[in-house]
Amino acid sequence: MNYQEKLAEKFFRYAAISSQSVGGSPVVPSSPGQTELAKLLMKELEEVGAVDISISDTAVVIGHIPANLPEGHAPVPAVGWVAHLDTVDSKVSPDIHPVMIRNYQGGDICQNEALGLYIKADEHPELAKYIGQDIIVSDGTSVLGADNKSAIANVMTAMEILHNDPSIPHGEIYCCFVPDEEVGLCGAKSIDFSKFPVAFAYTIDCCELGEVVFQTFNAGSGRVHIKGRTAHPMNSKNNVINPCMIATDIINMFDRAATPEHTEDTEGYIWVTGIRCDALNGEVDLNIRDHSKAKYEAKKEYIKAAVEMAKLKHPEAQISVELTDVYANIYDAVNENNSKCIDYIYEAMKQLDITPKTIAMRGGTDGSFISGKGILTPNYFTGAHNFHAISEFMPMEATEKSLLMTLKLIELITEGK
């Protein structure tokens, strides 16, 4: 089997199904294409020998690859792989048309000659690492969707390899495909964990060759509600309570140096993501992020205190705040009983001659929620670059290395070393 061609074949098939998620949707999945892709994967799981295949009413697909250990083999922990069905809404086309660039020879990549769309080499010097390789890009009208359809192709190719070669021993493997990761990990939050009885799991949901993530943000959202009072200007003095000004007062209580544009690495922030005000009502939307659980909780308390201060300043206004936890830091779930699954990542990279690039992710993965449920779920690279951008590209040698990581992890877990 030519692994690169097989990965590309599957990726093109999955990318052809438009599955962009919709933020703020009251239902999961938030788009019908995710259900369509889920049903295709059910069929493909059956073809590679999975059993107990299920799909939930939220389009979570779980399939079980039974162990094929030789008689007398030591017990092997059950392991899972999780990938998400949706692509991000970056305010471009939801329809993805991948383009294969064969034997890239450097310089700008033409994505769409008719529209004059290019990935510029001077804007993306990382392209120089992949001269002589095949690279998949979008046609410039959309993201590529390697986040996360390259992971789906990876997992399904690995399962096909195991199915075609029963001499490869392995323990119980569970494949889980979830919707709506990009809009709050909604799919992961609807997993029926009784159907996913694994000791640990992996996601494949970061970028460049060698990236490893087992630290993510603790993440939450907030919404401040403000109800004021309006009056005609002829008698507005001492009568008008302006929600716009109250929202401004609250926002000005936050540290301007602790926002996304002024922080990096493991520095947290409070991000004002939306303001909606008129003469009577106002809302302020907030994102709260910090790798430190204690600092994350302190940020929530600070928001509450800011609201209380606004109430004191504007006693006749009605001001309240809702705070919601979205996901947790994977690292907070690491303990001496489960940390071996992280060790396996580094051992696999050592054996595959891959240089690790450990990242404290300024974001989260499905594993951030799953780890909080007691199933440690670290993350490793897809090999792609520039997630969530029309300049996203997928070098096939790095994508193949990600597949080899999956196969090597299965081997190491089976050996139990």
N, C-alpha and C positions, 0 to 999 in steps of 0.2 A: 504493500500500500504506500503510495506517495502521500505522506502526511500533509504537506502543504497544499496539494491539489484537493485532498479530501476536506481539509479545513475550509478552503476557499469555496468549494462546492456547497458545503452546508451553510456557510455564512451567507452566500448569495441567496440561497433558498429562504433563510430566515429573514434576511433584510428585505426581501420582496414583500413581506407582510408588514403593512404599516401598523405600528403598535405604540405610537407616541402616547404617553400618559397625559392626563388633563388635571392640572392643579385645581383643587377646590371641589372636585367632583364628589357628590354625595354617595356614589356607589363605587365598589371595587369589583372587577377592574373598571378603570375610568374610560377605557376605549375598547370597542369590539374587536379590534385586531389582536389584542392580547389573548382573548379567548380563542380566536382562530389559530394563533401560534401555539397556544397550550394544547389544542386538540391535535395539531400536527405532531407535537412532541409526544403525546400519548401513543400515537400510532408508531412513531419511530422507536420509542422505548419498548414496545411490544416486539418489534422486529429485532431488537438486540437482546431479547431474552428476559426482559424485566417482568416481574410478577407483581400482583397486588397494586396495579396501576390505578390511581384515582385522580379525579379532578373535583375540586370543591366548587361551591357556587360563587367563589371569588376567583376562580381560574387558577388556583394553586394546584400544580401537578406534582404528584409524588410517585416514583417508581422504585422498586426494590430489585436489585441484581443479587441473586442468591450466591452464597459463598460456594467455592469449588475447591476447598482445601483437601489435601490428601489425608488419608486416614492416619490418625495419630498426631496430626499437626497441632501445635500449641494454639490455644484460643487467640482469636484476633478481634480487636474492637471493631464494632460497626462504625463506618464512617460515611459522612454525607457530603455532597457537593450541592451548592445553592447558586443559582443564577437568575437574573431577573429578565422578564419578558419585555418590559417597556423600554422605549428610548425617550430621551429628554426632550421637553418642549423648549427649544432655543429660539422660538419665534421665527423659524424658517419652515420650509415645507416638511410635513410629516412623512412624506413619501421618499424613500431612500433608493437611489439608483447607484450602486457601487460601480467603480471603474477599476479594472486591474491594470496597473502599470508594470509591464514586464521589463526586467533588467534595467532598472532605473540607472541612468548615467549621469546624474547630477543636474543641478540647475532647477529652474521652476518646473512644477508639475502642472500640466494643463488638465484641469478637471472637466471643463466644458468649453470647447472651442467656439461653439455657436454664441455663447453668452460671454465669452472672454474671461472666464473664471480660472484662476490659478492659485496654487499654493506657492508662495514666493520663497525662494531659497534664502534670500537675505533676511526675511522675517522669521524663518524657521531653520536655523543652522543645524538643528538636530537631524535634518534630512541627510546631511553629509555622511552620517554613520551607515547609511543603507545603500550606498552606491553599489550597483551590481546585483541588487536583490529585487524581487517582486514586491510591490507595494499596492495595497488596496486603498483607494480614496473614494469620497463621494463625488457626485457630479457638480458639486459646488452650490447646489440649491438646498442642501440639508446637511445635518450632521451625518457621520458615517454609521453610527449605531454599533461600533465595536463595543461600546458600553451599552448593552452587555451581551450582544449577540455573538461576539467572538467567544465569550465564555460558554454560551450554549453550544456552539460548534465544538469547542474544546471537550466539554463533558460528553457530548454525544459521540464524538469521534473516539474518545477513550473507551466508552462502553462498547462501541462497534469492534474495536481492536480486541477487547476481552472476549467478546462473543465469538469472533472469528478464530481465536486461538485459545481453546479451552485448556491448553497446557500452562497458561499463566495463572498461578494460584492467587487467590484473593479472598478476603473475608466478605462479610455482608456490606454491600454498598447501596446507599440510597441517593437518588437524584431528585432534587426539588427545584421546580421552576415557579417563580412567584411574580405577580404583577406589581406595578405601581411602586417600585423602589424609589423612583425619582421624585415622588410627591409625598414623602413621609414614611417610607418603608411600609406602606399599607398592606402589601401582599404578605410580607413576612409576619406581620402582626395577626394575620388570619390563618397561619399554618396550624393544622391539627397535629400537634407534636406526638400524639399517640401513634401516628402513621410514620413518624420520623424518629425511630428509637435508636439514635446514634450516640456514640461516646463523645464525638466531636465532629466538626464539619469544616469545610473550606468554602470561601467565595473566591472568584477570579474576577476582580473588579477594580483593578488599578492599572496603571499605564505601563511605563517603560520596562524593558527587560531588566529583571532583577529586583523590582520593587516588592517590598514586603510590608504589610500593614497589620499590626495588632494593637495599635493605639489609634483611637478615633476621638472625636469630640464627645462630650456629653452635650446633648442638644435639647432645647426646648423652644417653645413659642409663647408669645404673650399677646394679648389684645386688651388695650385700655379703652373703656367705653366712657364717653362724656356726654352728658345732657345739660344743655344750657338753657337760656331764656332769651327770647327775642322781643323787640319792641320797635315801634316807629322812631326814627331819629328825633322827632319833636319831643319825645318824653323818654329817651333812652338812658339819660343819666341816672345811675343807681338802679336801673332796671335791667339793662342788657347784661347777660352772662355769656360771653363769647367762647364757644368750644375751641375755635381756632387758636385763640390766645392761650387757653388752658393747655392745649396739646403742645404748643410751643414751650410753655413753662416746663412741662414734664420732660420733653426732649432735651431741653437745655440743662437739666439736672444730670444727664448722662455724660460720661467722660468722653470727650471728642478724640482723645488719643487711644481709646479702647474700642475702635470700630474696625471692620474688616480691612479698610484701606490703610490702616496704621498698625496692623499687627501681623505677626508671622509665627512660624514654628508652633509652639504650644501655648502661645498667648491667646487668651480668650477675648470675647467681645460681647457687647449688646449692639445689635444692628436694627435701626429703624427701617423697616422694609415697606411701610405704607402709611399714608396719612389720608384720611377722608373726613372732611369737615364741611359743614354749612353753618348757617346762623343758629341752628338749634341743636344739632348732633355732631359728634365727632368720634373717630376711632383712630387709634395708633397701633400698628402692627409691629411686633418685635421678634427678632430671633436672638436666642441666648445660647452661647457656645463657650465651652471651656474643657480642656483635657482633664483638669483637676476637678474631681467631684465636689470637693469643699468649695472651690472658687465658683463653680457653677451654681451651687446652692446659694452662695453669697450674692451672686448676681441676681438671682430671683428675689432674694430678700431686699436687695437694694431697689429693685423695681417696685416692690410693695411699699417701701419707705417713700419713694418718690411720689407715688400715688397718694399716700397719706399726707405728705407735705402739700400736695396740690389741693387736697380737701381742706386743709387748714387755711390755705391762701384764698380758696374760693368756696366758702362754706355753704353757699346756696346752690352750687352746682351739684349734679349727681355724677360721681366719678367712681368707677370700679375697674378691676383688672382680672382677667382670666389667664392663668399660667398652665401650660401643658407640657409634660415631658414627652419628647419625641423618640430619642434613643440614648443609649449609654455608651461609655467608653469600653471597647472590647477588653482592654487591659485590666479593668477592674474585675473581670471574670477569671483571670488567670490564677491558678493555684498549683500546688505541687502534684496534684492528681491528674491535671489535664495539660500541663505545659509541654508535654512530650509532642503534642501535635504541632507546636511551633518549632520545636527542635527538628522535627522531620523536614520542615521547609528548608532550613539551613543545610541539613545533611543532603537533601536532594540537590540543592544548588551546588554544593561542594562536588558531588559526584558528576554533575552535568557541566562543571566548570563555568558556572554563572556567578558573577560578583553580586552579592546581596546589596540592596539599597533600602535600608530600613527607614520607613517614613512614619512620623506621627501625623496621620491624615487630618487635614483641616476640613473634615466632612465626616460622613458615616457610610456604612455599608449595611446590607441586610444582616451581616454578621454582628453589627452593633446591637441590634434588637435580639437576635437569636442567642448571642452570648449572655445577654441579660436574663435569658430564660434557663441558663444553666448548661448550655451547649456551646463551649468555646469554639468560635468560628473565625479564625484569622483569614487573611486575604493575601493573594499573590497576583502577580502581573498578568495582564493579557498580552502585553507586548506593543499595544497601540499607543499613539500619542494624541494629545490635544482633545481629550474628551470634551463633549458639549460644544464643540466649535465646528464650523464648516471646513476648517483646516485639519480635522481629525484624519489620521492615516494609520494604516495597519501593515507594518513590515512582516512579510510572511515567515522569514527566518525566526524572528522573535516570537511570532504567534506559534510556530512549531515548537520552540523551546518551552512555551507555556504548556502545550500539550504534553511534552516530555516530562515536565514537572508533575503533571497529574498522574502519569503512568509511574513515575519514580516514587511518588508518594504512596501509591497503592502497593508497590513493591516493598518499600521500607516498612509500612504498617504491617504488611503480611509477615515480614521477617521479624518484626518486633524488636529491632535493635535500637 
